[in-house]
Amino acid sequence: MDVVYRFVNYGEPLTPEKDTIVLDVGMNMTPGVIDHHHPQAEAECAASLIVKYPGLVLDHLRRNGQTASASLTVITHRMPDFDAVSSIFLALKLLETGRIDDPMAQIGRYARMADSASFPKSIDLAATPYAILRALFSSIRRPEEEANRARVEEGLRLMNFLYARAEEGQDIVENRRMYAGIDRYQKAMRRIEDDYFRYLEDLERGRKLRLSLPLLAGQGRRELDGLMTANPRSFLFKEWARRDTTHSALNRGFSFVTASFGADRYILGVDSEAGVNFKGLAPRLDEREEAKRKSIGGPPSPGWYDGNCAFFEQRIVVSPRDGTALAQEEILDILLDYGQPVS
């Protein structure tokens, strides 16, 4: 099958199209569009949704049990991540085999763990597919459209490797021996180990915060350590920060992490184990965003993404898909006001 890839902005709403499958973007869950970033979605990632509902792929693309066309267009978000590439692999494998087998189910479960950032803190990051893929992505230095395609190619190579190892009965969650003797993965593992020292540099120039955030269940708030850094050099910045019990004042790691990427993209997130969320933060950012854009004659904002879906439970907040007009200090002021302890 001839597969053509298209990459769109995060959060772009899409509808089903003939001979096209939309994965990890689209703001919908229906045959032909499989996304989990919207309030109606289940607490699954795109890959685990395919495992759970293979008909979302097969019913849309097959006719009378046969693939409808010799060509297929796959749409996902720009700079595809682990969930995006694993969902692409599972969709293509499903079209090939017509069913979900155990190795595919294992990849779906792992993708869900990776996308929700729910790895155990004790896990050996350098021996995990998620970190290895991030390391491989970090070495891609190309214009964005080429980088997007290179990410898919690299991701599908790793997914095929994981599928084959799972067929052999190997553990794919954390398995350093599995990559022995494979040069590209051995180099990636060394890059992960070196990345910790880049994290320490990011920590040194970052800003430590103490926030009080709303509890996910019940009333009240919980205090936690946070870390804010602009353009982190560490590609596993979030993962190192959350397990950094040495440098966090409460010795529980930096449960809240925010980072900027470029001048206008920000991602704020809290650890799924912290039991808190950012409910009500996005409206505050939106209010200041609209005022700032109006003052400088900018276009209306499509809004900050508030993580309002069953999978994220408002544990993440992301700047508008066209970038934010707010400066880092403005975002920090809003965040500190929001995170003040309740007396």
Legacy VTK file of the C-alpha trace (Angstrom):
# vtk DataFile Version 3.0
C-alpha trace
ASCII
DATASET POLYDATA
POINTS 343 float
0.000 0.000 0.000
1.212 3.484 -0.881
1.012 5.620 2.277
1.047 9.419 2.130
1.524 11.411 5.333
0.086 14.808 6.184
0.936 16.779 9.314
-1.355 19.393 10.850
-1.327 21.677 13.879
-2.150 20.346 17.320
-5.830 20.580 18.177
-7.042 20.996 14.609
-10.611 19.640 14.204
-10.964 17.187 11.312
-13.705 15.065 9.779
-13.489 11.597 8.159
-12.317 11.454 4.552
-12.265 8.615 2.058
-9.054 6.545 2.041
-7.747 8.661 4.924
-7.142 7.887 8.577
-6.629 10.667 11.151
-4.616 9.702 14.233
-3.863 11.513 17.522
-5.390 14.726 16.201
-8.772 15.811 14.872
-10.709 16.404 18.127
-13.089 13.519 17.403
-13.484 9.777 17.839
-15.376 8.234 14.971
-14.509 5.800 12.160
-11.698 7.536 10.287
-10.721 9.994 13.070
-9.141 8.669 16.282
-8.205 11.319 18.808
-8.434 11.586 22.588
-7.814 15.303 23.164
-11.476 16.270 23.614
-14.035 16.077 26.433
-16.063 13.218 24.889
-13.082 10.873 24.557
-12.390 7.894 26.810
-9.385 7.723 29.119
-7.221 6.202 26.397
-4.535 7.407 24.004
-4.869 7.120 20.221
-2.915 3.843 20.093
-4.897 2.187 22.880
-8.150 3.346 21.246
-7.194 1.445 18.090
-6.568 -1.681 20.161
-9.876 -1.235 21.956
-11.910 -0.272 18.875
-10.287 -1.697 15.727
-13.497 -0.975 13.829
-12.606 2.730 13.902
-9.925 1.815 11.368
-11.343 -1.223 9.584
-14.930 -0.019 9.186
-13.729 3.206 7.633
-11.044 1.890 5.283
-12.266 -1.551 4.230
-15.005 -2.501 1.838
-16.369 -6.058 1.938
-13.376 -7.193 3.933
-10.879 -5.747 1.491
-8.788 -2.599 1.616
-10.682 0.046 -0.316
-7.756 1.609 -2.135
-4.141 0.961 -3.074
-3.200 4.241 -1.427
-3.837 5.623 2.039
-3.418 9.101 3.506
-2.425 9.225 7.178
-2.945 12.529 8.987
-1.349 13.201 12.361
-0.041 16.223 14.221
3.202 17.997 13.427
6.268 16.735 15.290
4.646 13.313 15.870
5.322 11.743 19.266
5.225 8.192 20.640
1.434 7.957 20.599
1.230 9.283 17.051
3.779 6.867 15.577
2.524 3.878 17.565
-1.047 4.563 16.425
0.178 4.775 12.819
1.930 1.434 13.218
-1.122 -0.215 14.777
-3.469 1.145 12.109
-1.231 -0.129 9.293
-0.704 -3.483 11.016
-4.448 -3.797 11.541
-5.082 -3.217 7.847
-2.479 -5.874 7.068
-3.745 -8.564 9.458
-7.389 -7.634 10.049
-7.165 -8.213 13.801
-5.522 -7.102 17.035
-3.028 -9.667 18.310
-1.190 -9.744 21.649
1.984 -7.878 20.518
-0.216 -5.091 19.131
-2.131 -4.952 22.410
1.169 -4.695 24.312
2.253 -1.747 22.174
-1.109 -0.079 22.765
-0.815 -0.505 26.536
2.726 0.803 26.519
1.745 3.825 24.409
-0.973 4.631 26.937
1.592 4.530 29.731
3.984 6.723 27.742
1.388 9.289 26.695
0.051 9.657 30.228
3.608 9.961 31.642
2.778 7.269 34.185
6.046 5.333 34.183
7.177 4.206 37.643
9.830 6.602 38.965
12.162 3.649 39.495
12.138 2.574 35.855
15.436 2.584 33.953
14.695 5.312 31.409
17.544 4.287 29.128
15.962 0.844 28.715
12.504 2.084 27.682
11.147 2.439 24.126
9.716 5.893 24.916
13.059 7.369 25.951
14.911 5.610 23.141
12.534 7.088 20.578
12.929 10.536 22.126
16.702 10.127 21.857
16.414 9.139 18.201
14.144 12.133 17.555
16.660 14.459 19.221
19.250 13.676 16.555
16.957 14.694 13.669
18.104 18.091 12.412
16.028 18.916 9.339
13.365 21.400 8.207
10.063 20.622 9.921
8.291 18.803 7.095
11.320 16.562 6.559
11.682 16.106 10.322
8.043 15.030 10.601
8.562 12.299 8.015
11.866 11.244 9.579
10.118 10.877 12.937
7.474 8.618 11.433
10.127 6.519 9.689
12.188 6.201 12.874
9.099 5.466 14.943
7.802 2.745 12.617
11.230 1.095 12.624
11.139 0.947 16.427
7.517 -0.275 16.486
8.345 -3.119 14.137
11.257 -4.011 16.409
9.021 -3.958 19.496
6.379 -6.041 17.740
8.939 -8.699 16.821
10.369 -8.792 20.363
6.876 -9.042 21.873
6.139 -11.952 19.528
9.174 -13.686 21.019
7.740 -13.182 24.508
10.163 -10.465 25.601
9.187 -7.661 27.966
9.035 -4.426 25.966
8.376 -2.071 28.895
11.892 -2.027 30.351
14.487 -4.345 28.881
18.089 -3.206 28.447
19.221 -6.581 27.126
16.721 -6.386 24.276
18.764 -3.661 22.572
22.174 -5.323 22.996
24.238 -5.401 19.828
21.968 -2.993 17.899
24.108 0.054 17.213
21.363 2.658 16.675
19.646 1.719 19.916
22.864 1.406 21.906
23.806 4.932 20.805
20.346 6.163 21.766
20.716 4.644 25.242
24.046 6.417 25.729
22.412 9.665 24.597
19.721 9.170 27.260
22.328 8.672 29.968
24.156 11.820 28.830
20.865 13.713 28.772
20.701 13.689 32.560
23.628 16.117 32.660
21.804 18.415 30.226
18.866 18.276 32.642
21.140 19.444 35.459
22.114 22.432 33.298
18.418 23.183 32.660
17.796 22.913 36.393
20.597 25.365 37.129
19.152 28.066 34.843
15.515 27.245 35.604
13.271 28.623 38.325
12.031 26.522 41.224
8.441 27.151 42.319
6.150 26.070 45.128
2.509 25.791 44.023
-0.743 24.850 45.686
-2.965 23.102 43.131
-6.548 21.774 43.286
-7.003 18.135 44.225
-8.352 15.843 41.526
-10.716 14.215 44.013
-12.508 16.133 46.743
-11.989 19.659 47.998
-8.793 21.421 48.921
-5.328 21.813 47.467
-1.935 20.197 47.723
1.450 21.889 47.761
4.107 20.608 45.408
7.451 21.552 43.918
7.573 23.004 40.438
10.241 23.818 37.894
10.049 26.329 35.040
12.641 26.404 32.256
12.862 28.102 28.885
13.852 25.950 25.920
15.275 22.995 27.844
18.264 21.327 26.241
17.339 18.010 27.844
14.928 16.047 25.672
13.773 14.162 28.788
13.518 17.298 30.931
10.057 16.433 32.268
10.992 12.844 33.126
14.219 13.749 34.955
12.500 16.595 36.841
9.642 14.441 38.106
12.028 11.875 39.592
14.477 14.455 40.980
14.038 13.936 44.711
17.504 15.386 45.363
16.940 18.975 44.199
13.226 19.390 44.976
12.522 20.984 48.360
9.818 18.495 49.327
12.035 15.613 48.172
9.231 14.226 46.011
10.519 15.413 42.648
9.222 18.392 40.677
5.600 17.341 40.333
4.833 20.445 38.275
6.935 21.258 35.207
6.549 24.004 32.643
8.776 24.585 29.640
8.800 26.878 26.652
9.764 25.733 23.170
10.740 28.611 20.965
9.347 32.033 21.802
5.643 31.270 21.911
4.903 27.624 22.762
4.451 26.566 26.385
3.507 23.261 27.977
2.518 23.078 31.645
1.953 19.687 33.237
1.610 17.964 36.582
2.628 14.428 37.429
-0.274 11.971 37.226
0.774 10.619 40.640
0.424 14.026 42.336
-3.369 13.863 42.515
-3.869 17.491 41.410
-4.800 19.377 38.267
-4.971 22.844 36.664
-8.729 23.320 36.695
-9.481 26.998 36.085
-5.978 27.997 34.957
-6.639 28.057 31.203
-9.486 30.645 31.493
-7.116 32.968 33.358
-4.508 32.584 30.639
-7.155 33.075 27.940
-8.334 36.328 29.537
-4.816 37.762 29.603
-4.102 36.341 26.128
-7.083 38.128 24.568
-6.212 41.399 26.278
-2.593 41.194 25.116
-3.555 40.363 21.528
-6.049 43.212 21.434
-3.436 45.631 22.740
-0.966 44.715 19.992
-3.514 44.313 17.202
-3.111 40.557 16.982
-5.687 38.005 15.768
-8.197 36.404 18.159
-6.792 33.498 20.130
-7.937 29.923 19.481
-7.475 29.462 23.226
-5.145 27.665 25.586
-5.729 23.905 25.656
-6.868 22.932 29.145
-6.442 19.147 29.015
-10.201 18.728 29.439
-10.494 15.055 28.547
-10.758 11.841 30.520
-7.160 10.929 29.684
-5.488 14.114 30.985
-8.076 15.235 33.594
-6.924 18.856 33.184
-3.387 17.941 34.235
-1.863 19.764 31.258
-2.234 23.245 29.808
-0.785 24.119 26.391
-0.440 27.471 24.650
-2.719 28.264 21.669
-1.914 26.376 18.492
-0.845 29.617 16.771
1.454 30.449 19.695
0.971 32.739 22.675
1.386 36.504 22.713
2.228 36.369 26.412
5.797 36.659 27.625
7.208 34.137 30.068
7.002 36.588 32.997
3.321 37.209 32.264
2.616 33.476 32.261
4.598 33.082 35.470
2.616 35.877 37.180
-0.684 34.183 36.279
0.616 30.825 37.417
1.892 32.087 40.769
-1.371 33.893 41.456
-3.332 30.761 40.556
-1.114 28.530 42.679
-1.187 30.588 45.872
-1.921 28.548 49.010
-5.519 28.863 50.222
-5.561 30.120 53.808
LINES 1 344
343 0 1 2 3 4 5 6 7 8 9 10 11 12 13 14 15 16 17 18 19 20 21 22 23 24 25 26 27 28 29 30 31 32 33 34 35 36 37 38 39 40 41 42 43 44 45 46 47 48 49 50 51 52 53 54 55 56 57 58 59 60 61 62 63 64 65 66 67 68 69 70 71 72 73 74 75 76 77 78 79 80 81 82 83 84 85 86 87 88 89 90 91 92 93 94 95 96 97 98 99 100 101 102 103 104 105 106 107 108 109 110 111 112 113 114 115 116 117 118 119 120 121 122 123 124 125 126 127 128 129 130 131 132 133 134 135 136 137 138 139 140 141 142 143 144 145 146 147 148 149 150 151 152 153 154 155 156 157 158 159 160 161 162 163 164 165 166 167 168 169 170 171 172 173 174 175 176 177 178 179 180 181 182 183 184 185 186 187 188 189 190 191 192 193 194 195 196 197 198 199 200 201 202 203 204 205 206 207 208 209 210 211 212 213 214 215 216 217 218 219 220 221 222 223 224 225 226 227 228 229 230 231 232 233 234 235 236 237 238 239 240 241 242 243 244 245 246 247 248 249 250 251 252 253 254 255 256 257 258 259 260 261 262 263 264 265 266 267 268 269 270 271 272 273 274 275 276 277 278 279 280 281 282 283 284 285 286 287 288 289 290 291 292 293 294 295 296 297 298 299 300 301 302 303 304 305 306 307 308 309 310 311 312 313 314 315 316 317 318 319 320 321 322 323 324 325 326 327 328 329 330 331 332 333 334 335 336 337 338 339 340 341 342
